[in-house]
Amino acid sequence: MQTRHIFAFMAAGLMFGGAVSTASAAEKALTRAASDARSKTIVEERRAKLRQALADEWKNHEFTNGEYRMKFWDTIYGPKEAPADGRSLYISLHGGGGAPPEVNDQQWENQKRLYSPAEGLYFVPRSPTDSWNMWHQEYMDDFLRKAIAAAVLFEGVNPDKVYILGYSAGGDGLYQLAPRLADHWAAASMMAGHPGDARPESLRNLPFAIYMGGQDAAYDRNSLARQYSTTLDRLAIAEGEGTYIHDTHIYEDCGHWMLRRDTIAIPWMAQFTRNVYPKRVIWVQDDVLRDNFYWLGVPEIHRRAGARIVAEIDGQTVRIEESDSPVVLVGLNDGLVDLDKPVTVVFGDKTVATKRFRRTASALAQPLNRSAYSLDAPYPVLLKIEKDANTKAGATVSQL
């Protein structure tokens, strides 16, 4: 069964970047209670379909994604019964990289023993390939989404207590996957990796730790770790208290092997839970492109590597401060704004609209997050904000 085709979504314009019809004025607005009930039903239906679709792969400890296969090993630490608020999930990526399969197999075995959470499901995948960039190629995103969904469905994992870490080549992957999929994680830790071209701006709402040997000079890993940490310092100062939370440890007497001192990453991460609906988002697209990030989205034809969007919600005001995309999609729910009251939309420094946007069944049926493996609730309001030089405000707003 091809799980990528489980769900038939509406709104072809949203999916393919074509014209998108505004929600019909005749469509009945939903109350908050009705919207919440419908959303719950949608998520329950997804869970049932995914439980069926992923059961064999979970049982066989091997996920598929097109031509790729990803084996995995897992074990439970702490109580065998899941805690009342759900079990934690630690996804741990092994080292190796561009090496013969037996080298990466050995690194996979090593990763199984590196960390021991006090509580949670410890999940160690074997990279689908033996390439230098094995953990941050495009195939990994859906593998990780599958892992999260299956762990939630079959092991009682709380999707807001999902942590990711990686050593060496796994650390290379962490530098890339943490910001790219920041809305998936509660916290992330990078051990002994190289950042490559990874940009940290999207980490605004994700706690991120760096562990590095001070003598780990191969490929300038040590100096680049310091630079990355300094960049996070600067971003945290610019954005203010509580943003770009990070924890950096440079062990000056260590090389590539940190004598297991990096195991302190586990309790450090465990103190955090996922920020599902941050009020301010900075999104810089990776070269592996995404359609959505937190409550923001872009149509497929406008996705571009390096494109930046800065948006925030302040009370009843939705503000798009910056956008390299000519079209921005915004999902709203009653946790972000009061949908029983008017909402003001500001694009740049100009007010584009002030009106009450209706919760609709059609919005719930065309999720901003179109991943077949998402268990997050859909948004009852979807807005399309489009740059338009012909209007005085410079942009138009329509409700999908």
GIFEN-V527589 format. One record per residue. N is the residue number from 0. RES is the residue in one small letter. NEAR is the number of other C-alpha atoms within 12 Angstrom. Layout:
N&RES&NEAR + N&RES&NEAR
//
This chain:
0&m&16 + 1&q&17 + 2&t&29 + 3&r&24 + 4&h&15 + 5&i&23 + 6&f&25 + 7&a&17 + 8&f&23 + 9&m&21 + 10&a&26 + 11&a&19 + 12&g&21 + 13&l&37 + 14&m&29 + 15&f&19 + 16&g&25 + 17&g&16 + 18&a&18 + 19&v&27 + 20&s&22 + 21&t&26 + 22&a&28 + 23&s&17 + 24&a&16 + 25&a&10 + 26&e&16 + 27&k&16 + 28&a&25 + 29&l&24 + 30&t&23 + 31&r&25 + 32&a&16 + 33&a&18 + 34&s&30 + 35&d&24 + 36&a&19 + 37&r&26 + 38&s&33 + 39&k&21 + 40&t&20 + 41&i&28 + 42&v&29 + 43&e&20 + 44&e&19 + 45&r&31 + 46&r&29 + 47&a&21 + 48&k&27 + 49&l&37 + 50&r&28 + 51&q&22 + 52&a&28 + 53&l&37 + 54&a&26 + 55&d&17 + 56&e&28 + 57&w&31 + 58&k&20 + 59&n&16 + 60&h&25 + 61&e&27 + 62&f&37 + 63&t&31 + 64&n&26 + 65&g&17 + 66&e&10 + 67&y&21 + 68&r&22 + 69&m&33 + 70&k&27 + 71&f&34 + 72&w&31 + 73&d&32 + 74&t&28 + 75&i&28 + 76&y&22 + 77&g&17 + 78&p&17 + 79&k&16 + 80&e&18 + 81&a&23 + 82&p&19 + 83&a&11 + 84&d&16 + 85&g&26 + 86&r&36 + 87&s&46 + 88&l&48 + 89&y&48 + 90&i&49 + 91&s&50 + 92&l&52 + 93&h&45 + 94&g&46 + 95&g&37 + 96&g&35 + 97&g&20 + 98&a&20 + 99&p&15 + 100&p&20 + 101&e&16 + 102&v&21 + 103&n&30 + 104&d&26 + 105&q&20 + 106&q&31 + 107&w&36 + 108&e&24 + 109&n&23 + 110&q&37 + 111&k&31 + 112&r&22 + 113&l&31 + 114&y&35 + 115&s&29 + 116&p&31 + 117&a&23 + 118&e&26 + 119&g&37 + 120&l&42 + 121&y&38 + 122&f&42 + 123&v&40 + 124&p&42 + 125&r&41 + 126&s&47 + 127&p&35 + 128&t&29 + 129&d&27 + 130&s&23 + 131&w&26 + 132&n&33 + 133&m&36 + 134&w&44 + 135&h&40 + 136&q&28 + 137&e&25 + 138&y&27 + 139&m&34 + 140&d&31 + 141&d&34 + 142&f&38 + 143&l&43 + 144&r&36 + 145&k&38 + 146&a&47 + 147&i&41 + 148&a&42 + 149&a&39 + 150&a&42 + 151&v&34 + 152&l&31 + 153&f&27 + 154&e&31 + 155&g&27 + 156&v&33 + 157&n&33 + 158&p&35 + 159&d&33 + 160&k&36 + 161&v&47 + 162&y&51 + 163&i&51 + 164&l&52 + 165&g&50 + 166&y&45 + 167&s&45 + 168&a&40 + 169&g&44 + 170&g&43 + 171&d&40 + 172&g&46 + 173&l&49 + 174&y&48 + 175&q&44 + 176&l&52 + 177&a&45 + 178&p&44 + 179&r&41 + 180&l&42 + 181&a&44 + 182&d&41 + 183&h&45 + 184&w&41 + 185&a&38 + 186&a&46 + 187&a&54 + 188&s&50 + 189&m&51 + 190&m&52 + 191&a&52 + 192&g&48 + 193&h&40 + 194&p&36 + 195&g&25 + 196&d&21 + 197&a&32 + 198&r&32 + 199&p&42 + 200&e&38 + 201&s&39 + 202&l&49 + 203&r&42 + 204&n&43 + 205&l&45 + 206&p&40 + 207&f&47 + 208&a&42 + 209&i&48 + 210&y&48 + 211&m&45 + 212&g&36 + 213&g&27 + 214&q&22 + 215&d&29 + 216&a&22 + 217&a&19 + 218&y&18 + 219&d&23 + 220&r&33 + 221&n&34 + 222&s&24 + 223&l&30 + 224&a&40 + 225&r&31 + 226&q&21 + 227&y&36 + 228&s&32 + 229&t&20 + 230&t&24 + 231&l&33 + 232&d&27 + 233&r&21 + 234&l&26 + 235&a&26 + 236&i&16 + 237&a&15 + 238&e&22 + 239&g&16 + 240&e&15 + 241&g&20 + 242&t&28 + 243&y&36 + 244&i&34 + 245&h&35 + 246&d&30 + 247&t&32 + 248&h&29 + 249&i&32 + 250&y&26 + 251&e&21 + 252&d&17 + 253&c&22 + 254&g&25 + 255&h&33 + 256&w&26 + 257&m&26 + 258&l&19 + 259&r&24 + 260&r&23 + 261&d&34 + 262&t&29 + 263&i&27 + 264&a&38 + 265&i&39 + 266&p&23 + 267&w&27 + 268&m&36 + 269&a&30 + 270&q&19 + 271&f&25 + 272&t&29 + 273&r&30 + 274&n&28 + 275&v&27 + 276&y&30 + 277&p&28 + 278&k&28 + 279&r&34 + 280&v&41 + 281&i&38 + 282&w&45 + 283&v&40 + 284&q&39 + 285&d&35 + 286&d&21 + 287&v&25 + 288&l&29 + 289&r&36 + 290&d&37 + 291&n&36 + 292&f&41 + 293&y&45 + 294&w&42 + 295&l&44 + 296&g&43 + 297&v&44 + 298&p&34 + 299&e&25 + 300&i&21 + 301&h&29 + 302&r&32 + 303&r&24 + 304&a&22 + 305&g&25 + 306&a&28 + 307&r&30 + 308&i&38 + 309&v&34 + 310&a&37 + 311&e&33 + 312&i&30 + 313&d&20 + 314&g&20 + 315&q&28 + 316&t&31 + 317&v&41 + 318&r&33 + 319&i&41 + 320&e&26 + 321&e&24 + 322&s&33 + 323&d&26 + 324&s&33 + 325&p&30 + 326&v&37 + 327&v&47 + 328&l&45 + 329&v&44 + 330&g&40 + 331&l&44 + 332&n&35 + 333&d&27 + 334&g&23 + 335&l&27 + 336&v&30 + 337&d&27 + 338&l&32 + 339&d&22 + 340&k&18 + 341&p&18 + 342&v&31 + 343&t&28 + 344&v&40 + 345&v&30 + 346&f&35 + 347&g&24 + 348&d&16 + 349&k&22 + 350&t&25 + 351&v&29 + 352&a&28 + 353&t&21 + 354&k&22 + 355&r&23 + 356&f&36 + 357&r&38 + 358&r&39 + 359&t&37 + 360&a&32 + 361&s&33 + 362&a&43 + 363&l&39 + 364&a&31 + 365&q&33 + 366&p&43 + 367&l&43 + 368&n&37 + 369&r&38 + 370&s&33 + 371&a&30 + 372&y&38 + 373&s&38 + 374&l&36 + 375&d&33 + 376&a&39 + 377&p&39 + 378&y&44 + 379&p&45 + 380&v&45 + 381&l&41 + 382&l&43 + 383&k&39 + 384&i&39 + 385&e&35 + 386&k&28 + 387&d&16 + 388&a&11 + 389&n&10 + 390&t&14 + 391&k&15 + 392&a&21 + 393&g&22 + 394&a&28 + 395&t&29 + 396&v&36 + 397&s&31 + 398&q&34 + 399&l&39
//
